[in-house]
Amino acid sequence: MSSAQPRVPAREWALAAGLILLALVPVAAGSARLGSIAGGVSTPETARFVDDPVPIVLHIVAALVFSLVGAFQFLPTMRRRRTRWHMFAGRFLLVPAGVVVAGSGLWMNAVYTMPPVDGLGLAISRWIVGILTLAFLALGVANIARRRLPEHGAWMIRAYALAMGAGTQVLTSMPFILAFGPPDELARLLQMDAGWILNLFVAEVVIRRRIPSRRTTAVGV
């Protein structure tokens, strides 16, 4: 009886469900976009994707893998119960998918002609977010190689938070669009940046709660 594996607490399942739910809207939008690309349907909004589909297809598929796998990588009980799976998924699924998400995002930012509302400010924000995501992933890998588990987890949480910005951006933009209509360039920039900033803020709160408790436990032992 003492060797029985602990159950995953309901709050952890709720966390995973919340992360998956956060990813559903951009995943659904991406799936519709893939359908348009496959059907060759070209409109002013989709012409750039139909003309050059490789980066957007890579971005959507990698984002799906990254968001779904990551939703379970951060559950403490799952990490303890499925250590080998956690290591396998991180090495061969999560990190590669995260690199593709960030890299394809930078690729699109460089080659696509964006709508006028996506001005220079948003282009700069996308460069910053893509580069930071790659840097956070690299720091996560470097720290796990050194067996620095809390630091590894912290950097992976930050990378995941930035990559999940598309889901939060629905929440930071949709209410204003419904209330005031399509945004201008400044409003679009503020709404998009708010999604990334909010995710990073939540990530830092989670990290600050996790790492001190581990250090305290280590000192107590």
WOKABEL-V493511 format. One record per run of one state. SS is the DSSP state (H for helix, E for strand, C for the rest). FROM is the first residue (numbers start at 1). TO is the last residue. If there is no record, write none. Layout:
BEGIN
ss-><SS	SS>
from-><FROM	FROM>
to-><TO	TO>
END
This chain:
BEGIN
ss-><C	H	C	H	C	H	C	H	C	H	C	H	C	H	C	H	C	H	C>
from-><1	10	40	47	52	54	74	76	82	83	112	120	146	149	164	165	181	185	221>
to-><9	39	46	51	53	73	75	81	82	111	119	145	148	163	164	180	184	220	221>
END
